[in-house]
Amino acid sequence: MTSVLVVEDDPTIRTSLIEILTAHGLLVRSAPDGFGALREVTQWQPDAVVLDLGLPDLDGADALRMIRGLSQVPVLVATARDDEREIIDLLNAGADDYLVKPFSGGQLVARLSAVLRRCAVGAGALEAGEAGPAGGAPGVDRAPVVAGELRIDPMARTVHLAGRELGLTRREFDLLAFLARNAGRVISKRQLLAEVWRQPYVDEQTVDVHLSCLRRKLGERASRPRYLHTVRGVGVKLVSPL
Ligand code: CA
């Protein structure tokens, strides 16, 4: 059973979130503040966290960083402010996705399922329903690409980091392979949607979510990247660390 920690100080909202998630078959626990959340993340080790940013004891972004310091659990942030800069900062601080309040139960469940699915770890895990339009990796060359300790083999569709195979989803693989073939070049999210997703009109947030999962599997953070460097307002580039 998938377990979810709901972090929310408002008792009415908290109760309603718990009801919605429980009704969808999730095992739910809650915390009313940031320190309670940190305790649950450490002790209960939920599969995902829904984190309200307006908490009484900790600034939401700080709570997020502290959770990230303890765990790689997927975090879905609920924010009251629809502020692009703040949202980018949250994604850079380790949020996997976000919802802007007020949101519906349907939105919550959809985003949460997507985060859980995208971050599902496991060698060779494929994302059901996310197959590329042509059934294959779009435009991938056949020769292996090496960048630092990263080795990407398009034929075998495997990625090794320092000799260890990473369990990437199909989309994460295509994204990483595309960035690696264009190493050193800044690629915009629009361009990634067009080249990797082949769906230029999909929300750019999709790219952020996949980059966030990919970063985690590469063992790095947006704030201290080794391979995947965000160029704010422009896009992302893969660099070969020295
Ligand atoms: Ca609140």
Boltz pocket constraint, residues with backbone or C-beta under 6 A from the ligand:
constraints:
  - pocket:
      binder: B
      contacts: [[A, 8], [A, 9], [A, 10], [A, 52], [A, 53], [A, 54], [A, 55]]
      max_distance: 6.0
